Amino acid sequence: MPSVRCSIWELEEGKTITPWPLTQPSHPMFGRELDTLYRSDTDNTESVLEPATSFFCISQLGPLNAPETITFVAKEVQNFAVSVIFNHK
């Protein structure tokens, strides 16, 4: 592998979802699983895509008897390639 793409990510937003689990099929998060990373920069179903620039995850935080359900969205703010050069003698 001649190089690896690296990214710097930043949390863009966090939104509370109530109630959980969602009961409205029209809600964009309906049918999603907790603690699963979802790509949010495309709805393309092709098997080969460009590297992702945005993800979201739905998690629960707080006490076990009353957790808040929050959608976290992270976006790529910078990317760069790292290369290794081997000097064969």
Summary of the structure (lengths in Angstrom):
residues: 89
radius of gyration: 18.0
end to end distance: 19.8
largest distance: 65.2
contacts: 150
relative contact order: 0.36
helix: 0%
strand: 47%
